Amino acid sequence: MCQVENLIFSSTGGGPQINTVDRTPDRPMIARTRKSAMFPYLWLELRRLVRDSSYVLVSVLLPVGMFLLFSSLGDEATNHDLVQLMVGMAGFGAVGITLNSGTGIADDRARGWLRQLRLLPLGPAKVVVARGLCAMALSLPPIVIVCVAGAFKGVDLSVAQWAGVAALLWIGIAPVALLGLGIGYLCAPQQAQAIGLALFVGMSMIGGLWIEVSDFPGWLQVVSKITPVYSYAEIPRSVGWDRAPHALDIGALAAWTIALMALALFAYRRTGRRA
């Protein structure tokens, strides 16, 4: 308990008396302050990110264009094929924009924004969760618009399947968003951009967003199934194909989320030590 000793003179003319005043911090009040500070911070970050409308060109127009192009090539595609392509292109846009958020974080760190952020009553976990939710929010436009394009091209799903596919595409992007945060906290802006782009293209190809994993050589299929993007795409595809998602895919995606959350927390704390 923190205590401060104050000297108070007696009104009767006596000598000074020691009065012990309790200065114990109000822990519940501090906890409430930290909790209430998270939502204004989340709103601030969302407004900052939405102002940068350049992400729309890459994260929305490119995957939609690729979906419309590929779905029009060759013979008439089956519903199974259209679901696979739609989920792949929606995931492609979502992965791109969430990884790109790491570049913005690296820019913030270079400008000193993260040092200012540490003045807020927010712990590392709340900061990482808020930034992760912002990155996930940016993935909504490509997911929704590609799904709308899928309906336009004749993808036949029930209302529950449409809702499940869209929701799983959004929720499942969490580990990729955390990976982008980790890159942004650890790397300089140019490095973060280069690493994010390399991971974006590499994971999209190897993870099965562009190409069917069954067409890969055996060893590459093994590598593909280890990546978080593979499980990220397979879970909503299973729902679209009216199948139960595989337990291994759910477990793998959960494990990646935990591991990359730990990476993002480590990286954020490391920026504090270097500040």
BAFI-3210 file (N, C-alpha, C; in Angstrom, 3 decimals, decimal comma, padded with zeros to 6 digits):
// residues 275
n [1|2|3|4|5|6|7|8|9|10|11|12|13|14|15|16|17|18|19|20|21|22|23|24|25|26|27|28|29|30|31|32|33|34|35|36|37|38|39|40|41|42|43|44|45|46|47|48|49|50|51|52|53|54|55|56|57|58|59|60|61|62|63|64|65|66|67|68|69|70|71|72|73|74|75|76|77|78|79|80|81|82|83|84|85|86|87|88|89|90|91|92|93|94|95|96|97|98|99|100|101|102|103|104|105|106|107|108|109|110|111|112|113|114|115|116|117|118|119|120|121|122|123|124|125|126|127|128|129|130|131|132|133|134|135|136|137|138|139|140|141|142|143|144|145|146|147|148|149|150|151|152|153|154|155|156|157|158|159|160|161|162|163|164|165|166|167|168|169|170|171|172|173|174|175|176|177|178|179|180|181|182|183|184|185|186|187|188|189|190|191|192|193|194|195|196|197|198|199|200|201|202|203|204|205|206|207|208|209|210|211|212|213|214|215|216|217|218|219|220|221|222|223|224|225|226|227|228|229|230|231|232|233|234|235|236|237|238|239|240|241|242|243|244|245|246|247|248|249|250|251|252|253|254|255|256|257|258|259|260|261|262|263|264|265|266|267|268|269|270|271|272|273|274|275]
n.u [000,857|000,563|001,628|001,449|003,077|001,851|002,457|000,676|-000,255|-001,236|-004,279|-004,310|-001,936|000,024|002,801|003,906|001,930|001,804|000,101|-001,209|-001,933|-003,906|-002,828|-003,423|-003,589|-006,551|-007,437|-009,663|-010,703|-008,593|-008,565|-011,069|-010,625|-008,652|-010,072|-012,147|-010,662|-009,877|-011,840|-012,273|-009,683|-009,672|-011,640|-010,377|-008,161|-009,483|-010,677|-008,395|-007,319|-009,361|-009,399|-007,338|-007,897|-006,704|-006,259|-008,467|-008,295|-006,460|-007,273|-009,961|-010,855|-008,988|-009,171|-011,933|-012,034|-010,345|-011,838|-014,190|-013,047|-011,713|-013,858|-015,245|-013,834|-013,194|-015,178|-018,603|-018,641|-018,974|-021,070|-019,545|-016,951|-017,196|-017,671|-015,214|-013,472|-014,565|-014,263|-011,490|-010,664|-011,885|-010,567|-007,993|-008,041|-008,572|-006,349|-004,321|-004,882|-004,841|-002,237|-000,915|-001,423|000,636|002,646|001,660|001,763|004,509|005,238|003,959|005,474|007,969|007,426|007,024|004,560|003,874|005,271|003,863|001,451|001,893|001,457|-001,186|-003,654|-003,376|-002,806|-000,345|-001,698|-004,298|-003,764|-002,694|-004,862|-006,782|-005,556|-005,400|-008,137|-008,793|-007,316|-008,624|-011,154|-010,724|-010,626|-013,200|-014,524|-013,378|-014,191|-017,031|-017,752|-016,680|-018,172|-020,707|-020,268|-019,955|-022,568|-023,803|-022,625|-023,799|-023,400|-024,680|-026,042|-027,438|-029,144|-028,055|-025,616|-024,365|-024,095|-022,459|-020,123|-019,196|-018,847|-016,917|-014,795|-014,149|-013,664|-011,681|-009,460|-007,948|-005,349|-003,661|-003,883|-002,658|-000,099|000,645|000,714|002,840|004,988|004,972|005,598|008,162|009,784|011,351|009,664|010,052|011,102|008,990|006,998|008,095|008,429|005,782|004,548|005,887|005,090|002,346|001,982|003,309|001,970|-000,614|-000,378|000,836|-000,838|-003,208|-005,109|-005,100|-004,556|-005,564|-004,815|-004,562|-003,398|-000,733|002,681|003,431|005,111|004,818|002,154|002,111|003,562|001,824|-000,449|000,426|000,491|-001,153|-003,012|-004,058|-005,775|-007,424|-008,821|-009,977|-011,891|-014,225|-014,804|-015,604|-018,032|-019,443|-019,593|-021,347|-020,419|-019,033|-016,566|-013,139|-011,697|-008,947|-008,237|-009,558|-008,271|-005,623|-005,819|-006,571|-004,296|-002,340|-003,341|-002,995|-000,188|000,708|-000,427|001,113|003,552|002,976|002,523|005,048|006,571|005,449|006,052|008,790|009,238|008,757|010,954|012,931|012,264]
n.v [-001,188|002,177|005,021|008,363|010,660|013,370|016,528|018,023|020,815|021,253|022,816|023,763|024,769|022,949|020,750|019,537|016,970|013,603|012,592|009,982|009,456|007,676|006,652|004,702|003,311|003,343|000,473|-000,840|001,447|002,131|-000,121|000,159|002,500|001,719|-000,174|001,374|003,045|001,554|001,333|003,994|004,219|002,112|003,062|005,394|004,330|002,916|005,025|006,339|004,400|003,988|006,391|006,137|005,383|004,031|001,340|000,046|-000,424|-002,549|-004,520|-004,995|-004,509|-006,023|-008,847|-009,255|-008,778|-010,862|-013,080|-012,821|-013,048|-015,620|-017,293|-017,181|-018,441|-021,216|-024,264|-024,349|-023,696|-025,821|-025,700|-026,427|-025,826|-023,053|-022,168|-022,857|-021,176|-018,640|-018,399|-018,580|-016,225|-014,208|-014,654|-014,121|-011,315|-010,514|-011,492|-010,001|-007,273|-007,331|-008,157|-005,982|-004,041|-004,093|-002,498|000,078|000,165|000,004|002,460|004,176|003,628|004,591|007,307|007,950|007,565|005,304|005,674|007,818|006,538|004,869|006,425|006,270|004,699|001,806|-001,630|-003,892|-006,118|-005,157|-003,109|-004,572|-006,265|-004,342|-003,143|-005,420|-005,989|-003,752|-004,248|-006,583|-005,528|-004,111|-006,165|-006,800|-005,455|-006,710|-009,373|-009,263|-008,095|-009,828|-012,096|-011,140|-010,868|-013,572|-014,532|-013,215|-014,555|-016,999|-018,721|-021,128|-021,144|-021,741|-019,433|-019,672|-020,887|-018,887|-016,878|-018,259|-018,794|-016,149|-015,133|-016,888|-016,434|-013,868|-014,051|-015,992|-014,703|-013,671|-014,767|-014,050|-011,281|-010,760|-011,638|-009,683|-007,471|-008,215|-008,141|-005,413|-004,214|-005,128|-004,498|-002,113|000,426|-000,002|-002,588|-003,977|-003,678|-005,087|-007,687|-008,262|-008,256|-010,399|-012,543|-012,398|-013,030|-015,520|-017,119|-017,031|-018,472|-020,973|-021,689|-022,381|-020,563|-019,623|-021,854|-025,244|-027,332|-030,038|-030,335|-029,941|-031,169|-034,019|-033,368|-030,605|-030,341|-031,134|-029,033|-026,938|-027,507|-026,909|-024,190|-021,203|-020,097|-022,127|-023,650|-021,544|-021,064|-023,559|-024,096|-022,261|-023,083|-025,727|-025,324|-024,041|-026,167|-027,749|-029,386|-030,629|-028,682|-029,719|-031,091|-030,907|-028,694|-026,632|-026,795|-026,270|-023,623|-022,298|-022,783|-021,396|-018,812|-018,366|-018,622|-016,528|-014,360|-014,311|-013,676|-011,072|-009,684|-009,952|-008,527|-005,960|-005,275|-005,239|-002,999|-001,055|-001,333|-000,471|002,117]
n.w [000,000|-000,932|000,778|001,997|004,004|005,763|007,203|009,723|011,451|014,822|015,837|018,378|019,005|019,408|018,608|015,396|013,910|012,764|009,967|008,299|004,975|002,775|-000,325|-002,157|-005,389|-007,302|-008,370|-009,732|-011,034|-012,740|-014,372|-015,576|-016,996|-018,818|-020,255|-021,357|-022,959|-025,116|-027,147|-028,248|-029,323|-031,177|-032,942|-033,836|-035,241|-037,265|-038,692|-039,613|-041,330|-043,215|-044,564|-046,353|-049,338|-051,398|-051,096|-052,084|-054,831|-055,171|-053,324|-053,817|-056,572|-058,099|-057,183|-057,732|-060,483|-061,366|-060,540|-062,121|-064,644|-064,675|-064,120|-066,423|-068,368|-070,569|-070,445|-069,204|-065,796|-062,919|-059,954|-057,755|-058,650|-058,999|-056,386|-055,214|-056,664|-056,087|-053,253|-053,170|-054,556|-053,029|-050,613|-051,513|-051,960|-049,317|-047,864|-049,067|-048,340|-045,546|-044,927|-046,013|-044,162|-042,375|-043,457|-043,032|-040,239|-039,823|-040,953|-039,134|-036,863|-037,669|-037,817|-035,208|-034,036|-032,553|-030,190|-029,100|-028,773|-026,636|-024,453|-023,892|-021,763|-022,340|-022,557|-024,053|-025,241|-025,750|-027,585|-029,737|-030,345|-031,096|-033,363|-034,934|-035,349|-036,863|-039,216|-039,994|-040,472|-042,809|-044,600|-045,222|-047,499|-049,995|-049,505|-049,313|-051,805|-053,739|-053,129|-053,833|-056,570|-057,101|-056,654|-058,758|-060,896|-060,698|-058,497|-056,400|-053,401|-050,150|-047,916|-045,358|-045,986|-047,548|-045,574|-043,757|-045,295|-045,879|-043,255|-042,189|-043,908|-043,082|-040,243|-040,236|-041,250|-039,254|-038,247|-040,379|-040,356|-037,878|-038,465|-040,324|-038,573|-036,874|-038,690|-039,336|-036,848|-036,434|-038,628|-040,893|-042,909|-045,795|-045,816|-044,591|-046,518|-048,707|-047,625|-046,918|-049,464|-050,705|-049,057|-049,462|-052,245|-052,290|-050,306|-051,341|-053,706|-052,923|-050,842|-052,058|-053,062|-055,660|-057,280|-057,544|-054,855|-055,155|-057,616|-057,213|-056,831|-054,695|-052,428|-052,348|-051,797|-049,142|-047,970|-048,599|-047,029|-044,538|-044,333|-043,086|-044,816|-046,381|-044,657|-043,986|-046,384|-046,928|-044,939|-045,258|-047,878|-047,509|-046,182|-048,231|-049,992|-048,728|-046,675|-043,602|-041,996|-041,857|-038,945|-038,550|-040,105|-038,752|-036,254|-037,048|-038,009|-035,670|-034,107|-035,573|-035,232|-032,459|-032,266|-033,946|-032,701|-030,405|-031,621|-032,610|-030,196|-028,969|-030,850|-030,651|-027,987|-028,219|-029,798|-027,902|-026,200|-027,871|-028,316]
ca.u [000,000|001,335|001,168|002,185|003,010|001,642|002,596|-000,463|-000,056|-002,423|-004,887|-004,137|-000,587|000,957|003,762|003,387|001,462|001,926|-001,172|-000,951|-003,006|-003,886|-002,747|-003,465|-004,254|-007,847|-007,225|-010,842|-010,837|-007,583|-009,024|-012,161|-010,046|-008,000|-011,096|-012,872|-009,766|-009,647|-012,808|-011,892|-008,475|-010,088|-012,340|-009,362|-007,386|-010,357|-010,811|-007,119|-007,137|-010,369|-009,049|-006,430|-008,770|-005,941|-006,307|-009,622|-007,904|-005,800|-007,968|-011,318|-010,981|-008,180|-009,788|-013,215|-011,721|-009,821|-012,942|-015,048|-012,298|-011,482|-015,136|-015,792|-012,965|-013,444|-016,551|-019,409|-018,139|-019,949|-021,210|-018,381|-015,812|-017,435|-017,450|-013,774|-012,871|-015,058|-013,588|-010,081|-010,452|-012,218|-009,440|-006,850|-008,158|-008,485|-004,956|-003,510|-005,071|-004,443|-000,773|-000,472|-001,546|001,934|003,397|001,170|002,285|005,929|005,282|003,614|006,622|009,023|007,027|006,924|003,196|003,795|005,722|002,731|000,409|002,206|000,967|-002,565|-003,756|-003,682|-001,781|000,043|-002,710|-005,405|-003,290|-002,574|-006,214|-007,437|-004,975|-005,802|-009,526|-008,781|-006,874|-009,704|-012,249|-010,386|-010,825|-014,621|-014,933|-013,162|-014,985|-018,439|-017,952|-016,442|-019,344|-021,772|-019,939|-020,251|-024,015|-024,085|-022,172|-024,613|-023,086|-025,955|-025,905|-028,551|-028,864|-027,145|-024,289|-023,787|-023,681|-021,333|-018,922|-018,708|-018,387|-015,676|-013,735|-013,736|-013,082|-010,474|-008,319|-007,270|-003,909|-002,944|-003,819|-001,643|001,199|000,937|001,104|004,182|005,940|005,028|006,270|009,559|010,544|011,251|008,578|010,372|011,221|007,647|006,283|008,664|008,107|004,343|004,237|006,392|004,205|001,045|002,023|003,709|000,913|-001,771|-000,118|001,076|-001,978|-004,339|-006,098|-005,094|-004,421|-006,001|-003,690|-004,451|-002,554|000,659|003,422|003,152|005,829|004,283|000,869|002,408|003,912|000,616|-001,376|000,985|000,300|-002,455|-003,939|-004,742|-006,904|-008,304|-009,692|-010,692|-013,040|-015,430|-015,136|-016,370|-019,401|-020,057|-019,825|-022,293|-019,695|-018,511|-015,129|-012,273|-011,194|-007,532|-008,166|-009,948|-007,185|-004,444|-006,058|-006,528|-002,897|-001,669|-003,807|-002,321|001,242|000,952|-000,747|002,322|004,544|002,611|002,767|006,495|007,071|005,015|006,855|010,159|009,287|008,844|012,329|013,801|011,838]
ca.v [000,000|003,408|005,981|009,621|011,257|014,811|017,231|018,890|021,474|021,247|024,132|024,158|025,271|021,866|020,481|018,861|015,603|012,815|012,064|009,085|009,539|006,527|006,993|003,458|003,499|002,687|-000,496|-000,964|002,617|002,009|-001,154|000,717|003,476|000,997|-000,807|002,390|003,679|000,689|001,553|005,197|003,940|001,295|003,947|006,270|003,582|002,634|006,256|006,591|003,431|004,165|007,566|005,702|004,608|003,359|-000,109|-000,510|-000,877|-003,849|-005,522|-005,239|-004,606|-007,109|-010,172|-009,334|-008,934|-012,210|-014,036|-012,722|-013,549|-017,066|-018,013|-017,106|-019,183|-022,642|-024,757|-023,838|-024,226|-026,377|-024,928|-026,776|-025,049|-021,635|-021,933|-022,901|-019,969|-017,471|-018,342|-018,297|-014,823|-013,387|-014,807|-013,436|-009,897|-010,328|-011,706|-008,878|-006,030|-007,482|-008,130|-004,633|-003,192|-004,046|-001,347|001,254|000,130|000,360|003,913|004,800|003,490|005,487|008,694|008,153|007,416|004,257|006,251|008,575|005,586|004,280|007,310|005,895|003,615|000,571|-002,654|-004,421|-007,009|-004,351|-002,427|-005,563|-006,692|-003,245|-003,040|-006,609|-005,804|-002,777|-004,955|-007,489|-004,727|-003,774|-007,333|-006,984|-005,110|-007,753|-010,570|-009,027|-007,800|-011,055|-012,955|-010,585|-011,282|-014,996|-014,680|-012,758|-015,586|-018,190|-019,592|-021,534|-021,468|-021,329|-018,225|-020,055|-021,117|-017,580|-016,232|-019,005|-018,572|-014,783|-014,980|-017,648|-015,717|-012,714|-014,482|-016,781|-013,888|-013,177|-015,035|-013,278|-009,914|-010,734|-011,734|-008,346|-006,628|-008,590|-007,618|-003,961|-003,829|-005,563|-004,110|-000,770|000,475|-000,645|-004,022|-004,505|-003,749|-006,167|-008,976|-008,464|-008,615|-011,755|-013,488|-012,322|-013,821|-016,890|-017,858|-017,159|-019,563|-022,253|-022,001|-022,881|-019,562|-019,506|-023,152|-026,367|-027,986|-031,407|-030,307|-029,788|-032,397|-034,505|-032,629|-029,250|-030,458|-031,158|-027,660|-026,121|-027,769|-026,345|-022,740|-020,788|-019,745|-023,344|-023,897|-020,380|-021,226|-024,837|-024,097|-021,748|-023,913|-026,878|-024,861|-023,830|-027,484|-028,443|-030,390|-030,149|-028,382|-030,737|-030,702|-030,535|-027,323|-025,737|-026,806|-025,602|-022,179|-021,820|-022,802|-020,269|-017,573|-018,237|-018,405|-015,211|-013,387|-014,233|-012,929|-009,657|-009,129|-009,845|-007,454|-004,675|-005,000|-004,957|-001,601|-000,246|-001,369|000,265|003,518]
ca.w [000,000|-001,009|001,769|002,035|005,340|005,730|008,481|009,990|012,741|015,683|016,028|019,779|019,186|019,632|017,548|014,209|014,059|011,544|009,479|007,174|003,983|001,856|-001,752|-002,925|-006,677|-007,466|-009,452|-010,595|-011,881|-013,792|-015,303|-016,375|-017,909|-019,905|-021,080|-022,116|-023,923|-026,272|-028,218|-028,995|-030,101|-032,317|-033,875|-034,420|-036,230|-038,408|-039,480|-040,290|-042,405|-044,258|-045,362|-047,416|-050,221|-052,452|-050,922|-052,793|-056,161|-055,111|-052,509|-054,298|-058,023|-058,652|-057,002|-058,441|-061,901|-061,595|-060,421|-063,300|-065,801|-064,608|-064,144|-067,779|-069,279|-070,766|-070,401|-068,094|-064,525|-061,984|-058,720|-056,931|-059,140|-058,746|-054,952|-054,972|-057,222|-055,354|-051,956|-053,413|-054,925|-051,856|-049,697|-052,119|-051,629|-047,867|-047,451|-049,537|-047,598|-044,146|-044,867|-046,331|-042,975|-041,718|-043,962|-042,317|-038,871|-039,902|-041,157|-037,851|-035,959|-038,140|-037,529|-033,771|-033,556|-031,537|-028,916|-028,568|-028,406|-025,335|-023,403|-023,587|-020,768|-023,058|-022,509|-025,365|-025,822|-026,272|-028,790|-030,812|-030,723|-031,810|-034,706|-035,672|-035,771|-037,958|-040,422|-040,384|-041,021|-044,190|-045,460|-045,520|-048,868|-051,003|-049,213|-049,652|-053,225|-054,504|-052,921|-054,678|-057,937|-057,187|-056,837|-060,124|-061,836|-060,565|-057,362|-055,800|-051,983|-049,298|-047,131|-044,277|-046,562|-047,878|-044,324|-043,201|-046,110|-045,667|-041,870|-041,992|-044,625|-042,277|-038,964|-040,476|-041,675|-038,046|-038,166|-041,401|-039,841|-036,820|-039,136|-040,836|-037,441|-036,451|-039,672|-039,205|-035,610|-036,438|-039,815|-041,443|-043,896|-047,069|-045,564|-044,335|-047,794|-049,513|-046,995|-047,045|-050,850|-050,953|-048,369|-050,127|-053,477|-051,985|-049,611|-052,223|-054,645|-052,248|-049,986|-052,822|-053,438|-057,117|-057,941|-056,719|-054,185|-055,681|-058,816|-056,804|-056,497|-053,347|-051,391|-052,255|-051,109|-047,703|-047,594|-048,704|-045,929|-043,309|-044,322|-042,541|-045,891|-046,834|-043,748|-044,095|-047,548|-046,934|-044,018|-045,930|-049,040|-047,027|-045,934|-049,537|-050,601|-047,847|-045,899|-042,316|-042,058|-041,265|-037,620|-038,666|-040,614|-037,655|-035,275|-037,609|-038,050|-034,285|-033,668|-036,228|-034,605|-031,160|-032,487|-034,533|-031,654|-029,583|-032,402|-032,643|-028,862|-028,810|-031,708|-030,104|-026,789|-028,667|-030,227|-026,690|-025,691|-028,784|-028,390]
c.u [000,889|000,758|002,067|001,992|002,920|001,790|001,431|-000,277|-001,369|-002,943|-004,731|-002,735|000,418|001,904|003,120|003,003|001,563|000,558|-000,885|-002,153|-002,852|-003,888|-002,776|-004,178|-005,565|-007,751|-008,471|-011,015|-009,839|-008,025|-010,141|-011,633|-009,396|-009,022|-011,800|-011,991|-009,597|-010,576|-012,572|-010,639|-008,809|-010,766|-011,359|-008,595|-008,224|-010,502|-009,530|-006,941|-008,114|-010,058|-008,114|-007,206|-008,017|-006,002|-007,441|-009,206|-007,329|-006,682|-009,374|-011,353|-010,197|-008,811|-011,135|-012,981|-011,212|-010,929|-013,824|-014,352|-012,199|-012,786|-015,774|-014,977|-013,419|-014,917|-017,286|-018,992|-019,280|-020,039|-020,036|-017,177|-015,980|-017,230|-015,956|-013,098|-013,293|-014,355|-012,115|-009,821|-010,831|-011,094|-008,196|-006,880|-007,994|-007,056|-004,095|-003,649|-004,652|-002,922|-000,242|-000,591|-000,233|002,784|002,964|001,679|003,758|006,099|004,961|004,795|007,742|008,703|006,886|005,525|003,092|004,294|004,601|001,630|000,647|001,804|-000,479|-002,596|-004,201|-002,519|-001,462|-001,033|-003,858|-004,997|-003,248|-003,955|-006,913|-006,887|-005,335|-007,233|-009,634|-008,380|-007,956|-010,877|-011,985|-010,584|-012,286|-015,000|-014,623|-013,992|-016,422|-018,621|-017,675|-017,611|-020,538|-021,532|-020,206|-021,733|-024,421|-023,707|-022,889|-024,218|-024,379|-025,722|-027,176|-028,164|-027,868|-025,732|-023,615|-023,272|-022,468|-020,044|-018,341|-018,144|-017,063|-014,515|-013,241|-013,056|-011,750|-009,263|-007,498|-005,782|-003,099|-002,824|-002,748|-000,241|001,601|001,368|002,526|005,245|006,094|005,757|007,764|010,404|010,384|010,190|008,882|010,504|009,846|006,860|006,777|008,304|006,618|003,945|004,684|005,501|002,826|001,009|002,322|002,602|-000,334|-001,593|-000,027|-000,120|-003,229|-005,413|-006,210|-005,216|-004,916|-004,792|-003,491|-003,605|-001,071|001,340|003,192|003,819|005,268|002,886|001,059|002,725|002,666|-000,278|-000,858|000,680|-001,059|-003,480|-004,696|-005,966|-007,919|-009,290|-010,539|-011,933|-014,284|-015,792|-015,961|-017,822|-020,132|-020,365|-020,766|-021,639|-019,292|-017,024|-014,312|-011,708|-009,736|-007,376|-008,526|-008,835|-005,954|-004,624|-006,024|-005,091|-002,113|-002,074|-003,108|-000,844|001,518|000,506|000,459|003,415|004,239|002,843|004,252|007,036|006,680|005,828|008,287|010,282|009,377|010,247|013,273|013,469|012,712]
c.v [001,233|004,402|007,209|010,225|012,771|015,374|018,195|019,484|021,519|022,660|024,629|024,654|024,201|021,699|019,756|017,419|014,897|012,266|011,234|009,074|008,399|007,018|005,731|003,692|002,718|001,732|-000,709|000,219|002,568|000,991|-000,621|001,713|002,786|000,370|000,221|003,050|002,847|001,037|002,876|004,988|003,119|002,164|004,882|005,549|003,250|003,864|006,562|005,664|003,655|005,377|007,206|004,782|003,867|001,846|-000,739|-001,096|-002,281|-004,886|-005,843|-005,470|-005,769|-008,476|-010,320|-009,543|-010,326|-013,253|-014,016|-013,267|-015,064|-017,860|-018,010|-017,903|-020,633|-022,992|-024,172|-024,517|-024,790|-025,486|-025,183|-025,932|-023,562|-021,286|-021,909|-021,628|-018,732|-017,321|-018,002|-016,837|-013,872|-013,454|-014,110|-011,943|-009,638|-010,484|-010,515|-007,638|-006,162|-007,512|-006,729|-003,691|-003,103|-002,880|-000,071|001,311|000,511|001,858|004,655|004,755|004,441|006,949|008,974|008,013|006,369|004,753|007,066|007,641|005,003|005,183|006,992|004,764|002,303|-000,401|-003,173|-005,277|-006,216|-003,608|-003,396|-006,020|-005,602|-003,102|-004,249|-006,507|-004,790|-003,449|-005,906|-006,725|-004,367|-004,947|-007,523|-006,600|-006,177|-009,006|-010,384|-008,873|-009,022|-012,023|-012,454|-010,958|-012,770|-015,258|-014,269|-013,819|-016,918|-019,148|-019,865|-022,006|-021,072|-020,065|-018,534|-020,293|-019,805|-016,884|-016,930|-018,776|-017,186|-014,603|-015,696|-017,023|-014,530|-013,145|-015,186|-015,983|-013,402|-013,517|-014,271|-011,822|-009,785|-010,865|-010,384|-007,393|-006,935|-008,055|-006,113|-003,499|-004,145|-004,911|-002,631|-000,759|-000,241|-002,154|-004,653|-004,651|-004,912|-007,539|-009,281|-008,887|-010,036|-012,802|-013,536|-013,214|-015,286|-017,693|-018,018|-018,317|-020,901|-022,665|-022,431|-021,867|-019,434|-020,854|-024,236|-027,098|-029,401|-031,476|-030,183|-031,150|-032,765|-033,692|-031,224|-029,253|-030,464|-029,756|-026,780|-026,278|-027,281|-024,860|-022,371|-020,501|-020,967|-023,620|-022,764|-020,537|-022,492|-024,826|-023,490|-022,526|-025,123|-026,497|-024,648|-025,121|-028,346|-029,624|-029,776|-029,831|-029,435|-030,223|-030,279|-029,109|-026,323|-025,651|-026,079|-024,091|-021,581|-021,764|-021,657|-018,944|-017,335|-017,909|-017,002|-014,087|-013,207|-013,454|-011,439|-008,988|-008,951|-008,667|-006,086|-004,308|-004,634|-003,520|-000,671|-000,212|-000,569|001,740|004,410]
c.w [000,000|-000,022|001,721|003,419|005,207|007,138|008,644|011,382|013,509|015,866|017,458|020,043|019,439|018,466|016,393|014,523|012,703|011,168|008,229|006,238|002,992|000,413|-002,617|-004,252|-006,724|-008,650|-010,309|-011,535|-013,031|-014,826|-016,191|-017,389|-019,098|-020,842|-021,950|-023,159|-025,183|-027,425|-028,953|-029,842|-031,338|-033,372|-034,572|-035,519|-037,464|-039,297|-040,242|-041,483|-043,548|-045,125|-046,514|-048,358|-051,312|-052,324|-051,715|-054,134|-056,134|-054,440|-052,987|-055,803|-058,604|-058,412|-057,696|-059,929|-062,227|-061,496|-061,666|-064,539|-065,780|-064,669|-065,525|-068,787|-069,401|-070,752|-069,200|-066,790|-063,691|-060,754|-057,780|-057,337|-058,841|-057,277|-054,648|-055,458|-056,442|-054,008|-052,143|-053,715|-053,791|-050,828|-050,199|-051,797|-050,147|-047,365|-047,855|-048,674|-046,144|-043,998|-045,136|-045,137|-042,208|-042,177|-043,261|-040,891|-038,853|-040,129|-039,862|-036,888|-036,361|-037,823|-036,035|-033,212|-032,455|-030,185|-028,278|-028,071|-027,020|-024,172|-023,026|-022,560|-021,415|-022,926|-023,897|-026,013|-026,432|-027,538|-029,966|-031,279|-031,530|-033,224|-035,553|-036,177|-036,906|-039,269|-040,918|-040,993|-042,477|-045,137|-045,853|-046,953|-049,912|-050,764|-049,687|-051,157|-054,092|-054,324|-053,735|-056,139|-058,135|-057,385|-058,246|-061,157|-061,644|-059,464|-056,599|-054,364|-051,256|-048,535|-046,018|-044,804|-046,935|-046,617|-043,727|-043,959|-045,845|-044,259|-041,644|-042,748|-043,803|-040,984|-039,186|-040,888|-040,481|-037,999|-039,197|-040,964|-038,763|-037,398|-039,708|-039,739|-036,997|-037,385|-039,508|-037,962|-035,639|-037,521|-040,139|-042,542|-045,208|-046,909|-045,350|-045,626|-048,641|-048,943|-047,126|-048,447|-051,166|-050,292|-049,020|-051,365|-053,166|-051,330|-050,473|-053,191|-053,926|-051,401|-050,722|-053,145|-054,948|-057,815|-056,990|-056,148|-054,710|-056,947|-058,478|-056,720|-055,030|-052,262|-051,216|-051,627|-049,597|-047,210|-047,582|-047,484|-044,581|-043,197|-043,726|-043,622|-046,399|-045,962|-043,813|-045,251|-047,474|-046,041|-044,676|-047,187|-048,626|-046,766|-047,254|-050,267|-049,767|-047,140|-044,562|-042,472|-041,334|-039,940|-037,677|-039,176|-039,524|-036,616|-035,769|-037,620|-036,645|-033,773|-034,291|-035,582|-033,273|-031,348|-033,014|-033,603|-030,746|-030,307|-032,393|-031,290|-028,604|-029,609|-031,162|-028,867|-027,178|-029,165|-029,030|-026,128|-026,571|-028,838|-027,519]
res [m|c|q|v|e|n|l|i|f|s|s|t|g|g|g|p|q|i|n|t|v|d|r|t|p|d|r|p|m|i|a|r|t|r|k|s|a|m|f|p|y|l|w|l|e|l|r|r|l|v|r|d|s|s|y|v|l|v|s|v|l|l|p|v|g|m|f|l|l|f|s|s|l|g|d|e|a|t|n|h|d|l|v|q|l|m|v|g|m|a|g|f|g|a|v|g|i|t|l|n|s|g|t|g|i|a|d|d|r|a|r|g|w|l|r|q|l|r|l|l|p|l|g|p|a|k|v|v|v|a|r|g|l|c|a|m|a|l|s|l|p|p|i|v|i|v|c|v|a|g|a|f|k|g|v|d|l|s|v|a|q|w|a|g|v|a|a|l|l|w|i|g|i|a|p|v|a|l|l|g|l|g|i|g|y|l|c|a|p|q|q|a|q|a|i|g|l|a|l|f|v|g|m|s|m|i|g|g|l|w|i|e|v|s|d|f|p|g|w|l|q|v|v|s|k|i|t|p|v|y|s|y|a|e|i|p|r|s|v|g|w|d|r|a|p|h|a|l|d|i|g|a|l|a|a|w|t|i|a|l|m|a|l|a|l|f|a|y|r|r|t|g|r|r|a]
***
